[in-house]
Every structure is written in C-alpha cells, then in structure tokens.
Amino acid sequence: MAGKMIVATGNRNKMIEIREILSDVDVEIVSMKEAGIRVEIVENGRSFAENSAIKALTVAKASGEMAIADDSGLVIDCLRGEPGIWSARYMGEDTSYDLKNRTLISRVNDFCRGYEAAGGALAAMEGAEFLESWTAGEKQTPETLNDRPGADENGKPGRLRSARFVCACTCAWPDGTVKTIVGRMEGRIAYAPAGSHGFGYDPIFYLPQLGKTSAELLPEEKNAISHRGKAFTAMHDYLVAIL
C-alpha cells in the first residue's frame, strides 16, 4: 500500500460512506481516532472548498500523513443559501436534526406562502434573489402555486423549494499540496421528513427525478448520485491515477 490516508472527520456516518467509495484506493484509510490524531480544526473558511482544505491540511501537517476531508451542507435558494457552510452548526451543533429539519421546512413554507400572498411579485419578497442562483440558469417564473405552496401541478415540491447539497472534497499532503473537487446534488425541500437511511438533512431533501427523499435511498443508490458520492468518486479516480 502507498501508506495511510487519514480522514479528517469525527462523523461515523461520513466515515462509512468514504470508506465504501474509496475502498479500492491503494491506501490504508483510517479515522483521526484510529490514527491517534487530536488536533483543533478551526473552520473559518468562507466556502465549502476553503473549509475542506483547512481540515485536510490541518490533519496532514499534524500527522505527517496524507489526509482527506470534506465540507458539505445544504443550500436552500429561497433562504438565501442557508444553512450553507453552517449546516452542521445551524441552530447549534447540539440541536437535533429532527428540529433543524422541521424548522427549515417551516421557513420554506413561510416563503412560499408569502410569495403566493404577494401574487408572485418577486421584488416584494425578501429572499427573492434565490432566482438568480438557480444552477441550471433557468430564469422562468415558477409554476402557479396551488393549495400546497411551492408545489407543482402534481402536488410535488416545486421550484420555489429548490435546494442542493454541496460537497467539497480535499486531499492534502504534509508539504501543503492540496487537491479539491466539488460535487453537487440538486433537489427540493420536501413538505415533511421521510426515510430512515442517510443522516442529517437527508429526510427533507426531495429528488424530483426519483420521487423520493435522499433518506429513502439505499446507501448504494445514494452514493451513485449524491454530492459526496460525486466528489469522492472523482477524488477516487484522481487518487488511483497518482498513487
């Protein structure tokens, strides 16, 4: 093997996903705990990419080994990108994701009702800038709302509820060299949490093309299309090529 690669996370669920995706890379994949690394990581970056690089570099320099890290989160357009890079700390790190998820659904519902009450007058709506951030570049007026604010003609979450998961994955070496890859998964905010797989915000992230939330996907299904799966799969290919 080409040595160790330390995963800069204390999240057990992330560790499982990362090990599955990088299982055939020619390195021994270990957690910070397994490597005996205890170091303070100050995530003071202004983007997912900056934070992932901070984590990977901190661990690489502290351990003298190659390190890999990710910074990921949920970006909700109508909430001006919240919770974004503060996804893990939204409402406090000790707050349950059940409460976080229900709070975000409530806030998105409030935006949609406000949009409806304003008769679709985007200029009158706080947070209307979300239309400019649609990654597909679609500038069309959202579909007519029905009795479920932000719903499409089939009663499923519509464009007003647009959101995405973003993952920046960084591999770093003790000499300061870094490689960062970003993956995204587009979706919409559901009306209620659903599903028992995954973790964090997965139960409220609805995938229109599948008619399911991220938490309703099996691990292998999620890894094939998720933001983290895309970022780490691309990183996998990069590492296989250089190691």
N, C-alpha and C positions, 0 to 999 in steps of 0.2 A: 504493500500500500504506500501511497505518497504522503503518509503522515496523518496527522489529526486535523479535523476541522471542527472548531468549537462553535456551537450555535448560541448566539447571544440573546437568549430569552429564558425566562423563568416560567413561561406558559407551557404547561404539559400538552395541551391540545395542539399548539403550534408545533411542538417538538415531534409529535406523532405524524402530522402532515408532512413536515420537512423530511423526516426520515423515510417516509414512503416514497416521496418524489425523487430523493437523491440516493435511493438505496443502491444503485449500481455505479455510483461515482467511486473512483478508486481512492477513497479516504476513509478513515475511521471517524464517524460522526458522533460527537459527544456533546452533552449539555454542559453548561457552566458548572453546575453542581457536580457532575461526574468528573469534570476536569479540575475541580477544587478551586475555581476562579471566583473570587469575591471582590468585586470592584464596583464603585459607584459610577453609574452611567447617567449623565445629565443630558436629557433630550431637550435641548434648547434650539433645535433647528426650526426653520420656517416652512419646511415642506416634508413630505414623507421621505423623499430621497435624502435630504440632509440628515434627518433623524436616523435613518437606517445606516448611513455612513458613520455617524457618530458612534452608534452602538457597536458596529463591526470593528471599527478602528480601535475603540477603547479596549475591547476584549483581545484583539490581535496583539496590541502592544503590551497588554498586561500579561499575556500568556506566552508570547513568543511563537504562537502558532497561527495558522490561517484561521480566520473566523468568518462566520456568515450571520447576517441579521436581516430582519425585515421590519419595516414600519408600515402599518396598514390601518385602514379605517374606512368609515362610511361617510360619503359626501352626499348631502341632500340638497338639491338645487334650490328649492323654494325657501330653505333655511339659510341661504347664502353660504352653502358649503359646510354647515355644521353637521355633525360634530367634528369632522375632518381630522386633523392631526391630534386633536384632543379626544378622539373616540374612546380610548381606554380610561381617560380621566373625566369624561363627561359626567356631570352631576357628582363627581367624586369617585375615586378608584374603588372605594368600598361599597358603593351603591350597586345593588343587584341589577343584572341586565334585564330582568323582568320589568323593573321600574323604569330603567332607561328606555327600553323598547316601547313601553306604553306611553311614556312621556313624548317620545318622538312622533309616534302615531298621532297623538292628540295635537301636537303642534302643526303637523302636516294637515290634519283635518281642519284646524282653525284657519290655515292659509287658504285652503280650498274653499271653505265656506265664505271667507272674506272676498275671495275672487268672484265667487258667484254673486254675492251681495252687491259687489261693485259693478255688476253687469259685464264682467270681463275687461274692465278698464285697467289695464296693467299699470299705467302710470300712477294710478291711485293706490297701488298696493305696495306696502313695504315688502321688500324682498323680490320685487319683480325682475331684478337683474338676473334671476336664475335662467331666463330665456336665453340670455347671451352665452350661458355656459354649457348649453347642450353640446355634448361632444360630437354628435353626428352633424352638427351645423344646421339643424332644422330650425327655421325661424317662423314656422307656421303658427297660426293661432291655435291653441289647444282645443280639443273637441268640446262640443257642447256638454255642459255638466248635466247630470240627471239627479235623481234623488240621493245618490251617493257621490258627494263632492269629489271631483278628480277622477271619476270613473269613465271608462269608455262605453261604447254602445252595448257591450255585453256585460256591463256591471263590474268589469275588472279594473284594477288600478290603472289610471290613465296618465297622460304626460305631465299633468300638474304634480304628480307624485314621483317624478323622475329622480333617480339616485344612482350612485355607483360605488362599488367597493374598489379601493385603490391599494396596491401593494408595491412598495419599493424594496427590492432585494439587493443587498450589497455584500460582496465578498471582499474581505480586506486582508492584507498581509502585514506583518510586523514592520516592514520598511515604509509603510504608508501608502502602498499601492492599493487602489480600490477599483472595483467594477460594480456598477449599479444598473439594474434592469427594472423597469416599471411595468406592472400588469394591471389591467382594469376589467371589471365585470359590470355591465350595465343592467339596470333593473328599475324597479319602482317600489315605493313603500306600501306594504300591504295594509289592509284595514284592521287586521288582528294577527297576533303571532301564530305561527303554525309550524309544526315539525319538531322532531326530537333529536335530529342529527346536528352536527356542527356546534357552534358556540357563539357567544356574543350577540351580534345583531343579525345573525343568520335567520332567525324565525320571522323577522319583519321585512326581509329583502325578497321581493317577489320577482320572479323571472317570467316575463310575458310569453317568451317562446316555449317555455316548458309548462306553464300553468301551475308552478309550484314555488314555494319559498326555497331559499338556499338550505334551510334546515330540513326540508323534506327530501333532499337528495342524499343518496348513499355516498359514502366517502369517495369512492372511485369516480362517481358521476361528478361530484363537486370538484375534485382535483382536475378533471379534464377541462373545465370551463371557468374555474374561479380565478380571481385576481391573483391570489397567492399561487395557485397552480400554474398560471401562465408565466408569472415572474420566475418562479423556481424551476419550471421546466426549461425556460430559456437559459437560466443560470446553469442548470444541469448540462445542457448542450455545450455551453461555454467551458465549463469545468472539464468535461470529458475530452474536449478538444485540446486543452492546455496541460492537463495532468498526465 
